Each structure stands twice: as C-alpha cells, then as structure tokens.
Amino acid sequence: MSFTVVIDAGHGGNDAGAIGHVLKLKEKDLNLCVAQRLADKIRQHYPDVNVVMTRTTDVFLPLQQRADIVNKNHADLFISIHTNAAENRKACGAETFILGTDRMEDNLDVAMRENAVMKLETDQTVYQGFDPNSIESYIIFELMQNQYMDNSLVFAELVQKQFVGTLQRANRGVRQAAFWVLLQSACPSVLVEMGFISNAEEEKWLASEAGKNGIVNGIFNAFENYYKR
Ligand SMILES: [Zn+2]
C-alpha cells in the first residue's frame, strides 16, 4: 500500500478567507498556490506517494467534504493550508495546529474563524447542530478521543521547525485547536497557518515568490522527514 497524503487549500470560490490590507492578497489564492506547488513537488520527488488535493481550482468546497476526501482516500497524512489574520495588524509569524483541547480557549478565535466557513454552506445537517460561533458547541472537542495525536504532533513540529529555522519566521509554536476539518479526518493531521495576511510586512512576504517557494520547500522538507522516518 502506497502512502497517501491529502493536501487541502483552505477556502475557495465565494469564500475568500482572510484578505490582506495592502496588496489585497486573498487567502484562498495563496493557499491554493502553495498547496499546488507542494503537491507538484512531492509528486516529483516521490512518485510512489499518492498525492491528493481537495481542490485544484478556485471553487467553494464544504468543510466536511474536505475531511470526506481524506477518509475516502484512506490518507496517511493530512495537511490543511491556511493563512492567518488578526485585528492587531502587528501580529505576525507562523503557527502549526493539531487537533486538541490544550489551551483551546486561547486558540478559539482562529478555530471559530476557520470553522465559520460552514455557515456559508447550504446543507448544515452534516454538522449535527454544531454551531461554529457558539462556545458551548466546542464541548464535543473535549469529549473526543484523538488516536492520531502523537503522529500529528511529530509532523507539526517538523513543519514549525522549518518556518522558524530555514524561513526565520516569528515562532508562534505548535498549538492545539478545535478545527472541524481536523476532527473529522481519520489520520495524522495538521493545519498550517503560514503567516498573517493582516500584517503589511508579512502579506508582502507571503505574496512574494521567495515567500511562497520558501514555504513550499519548508513543508516539503517536513514531509520528507516525516515520510522517511
Ligand atoms: Zn483559513
């Protein structure tokens, strides 16, 4: 059985995700660009690895469908690519998330923002009453069993090491948060917040070829280390 990695470009279509203030860079476009280049690079270097993308064009894709793709393909690793944003325009740096409830309250804002995508979907029934904007809803994350935590953490730390070491980004660390897309994915999974599109300097870096290729190479190196383990 070959190793399957699912690469998810967050957002898409009428869901732009976060938008930069200076260049008006859209999260959905940056996520897709990085995801596509990462997929290409893994395919190039590891033709035996089955690389699946959740989307390859600018389309809207429900949150649950992304996890369904992971599970249908019996993925061994799931990488969801996102870009951060904050009211505080000085906020900057990279953070890599795994599913978990350690200091969940601290990371509730980012989880709520990424989960709120489901509100744009026409069919809410798959979410079984989960309201991404209600703190009470997040109790389900406290109740879960996460058998993929150890391997998720191994990969997340490899990714974060690349952002901080090679790419010299501000280190916001490996964190735990309540992301629906990770909860529903039955394999080691991480959600990468590459940087803050809301920070003028970082938006410029994210938009640059050096920035994008640096991130692609970084996540690729992390994948290589994890895969070869
Ligand atoms: Zn996002």
Boltz pocket constraint, residues with backbone or C-beta under 6 A from the ligand:
constraints:
  - pocket:
      binder: B
      contacts: [[A, 10], [A, 11], [A, 17], [A, 18], [A, 27], [A, 81], [A, 82], [A, 83], [A, 114]]
      max_distance: 6.0
